[in-house]
Amino acid sequence: MLQSIIRFHSSRLIDSTIKWLIALGLQIALGPVIIDVKGEMPITLQSFVVLLGAMAFGWRIGTAAVIAYILAGGLGFPVFAGHHAGWGIIIGQHGGFFFGFIAATLVCGYMAETAMFSKALPSILNWVLGHLIILLLGGFWLSQLDPMGWQEKLTSLLPGAIIKSAFGALLLQLVIRFMKGRKSIQPLDESI
């Protein structure tokens, strides 16, 4: 009995660690990416990969991964948008967005764990909520540092947030459908 309990907890720990490494790895690999849109504000992938980890693996793993990501960037690893790093980025003009990452992974990761948010429309709404949380905290922080220009900066981020929300919801729906299809495939009978 004790061995089965230990085996269960160790396999659960291994599973959680692998998921955390995947979420953190995606944030480190894709967080620095900036997509230039002609005539528009560039789109970064930071909020997308931060929310993806929480939506795919839940609030515990998503939040742990985003905290590790922020700490890595603060310690000097070039993992933030445009390969930037340092504590100055976190407490500077963009600090509210980093706090927004943490808040959004807590809220949206928790909601993603419920059965309702595995469906298409609620999933899209969860992505939009996540981006709104990030933008609201980022906007509040900006308003404290730049009382005159924060609204223009925040408004320029809305199109990217909408695109990332739609793409994220679509990606998760495809993965969910793929995984459901994989579960229906029966293993080969090795006795034949």
Stockholm file with secondary structure:
# STOCKHOLM 1.0

chainA/1-192         MLQSIIRFHSSRLIDSTIKWLIALGLQIALGPVIIDVKGEMPITLQSFVVLLGAMAFGWRIGTAAVIAYILAGGLGFPVFAGHHAGWGIIIGQHGGFFFGFIAATLVCGYMAETAMFSKALPSILNWVLGHLIILLLGGFWLSQLDPMGWQEKLTSLLPGAIIKSAFGALLLQLVIRFMKGRKSIQPLDESI
#=GR chainA/1-192 SS CHHHHHHHHHHHHHHHHHHHHHHHHHHHHHTTCEECCTTSCCEESHHHHHHHHHHHHCHHHHHHHHHHHHHHHHTTCSCBGGGBCSHHHHHTTTHHHHHHHHHHHHHHHHHHTSGGGGSHHHHHHHHHHHHHHHHHHHHHHHHHHCTTTHHHHHHHHHHHHHHHHHHHHHHHHHHHHHHHHHHTSCCCCTTC
#=GC SS_cons         CHHHHHHHHHHHHHHHHHHHHHHHHHHHHHTTCEECCTTSCCEESHHHHHHHHHHHHCHHHHHHHHHHHHHHHHTTCSCBGGGBCSHHHHHTTTHHHHHHHHHHHHHHHHHHTSGGGGSHHHHHHHHHHHHHHHHHHHHHHHHHHCTTTHHHHHHHHHHHHHHHHHHHHHHHHHHHHHHHHHHTSCCCCTTC
//
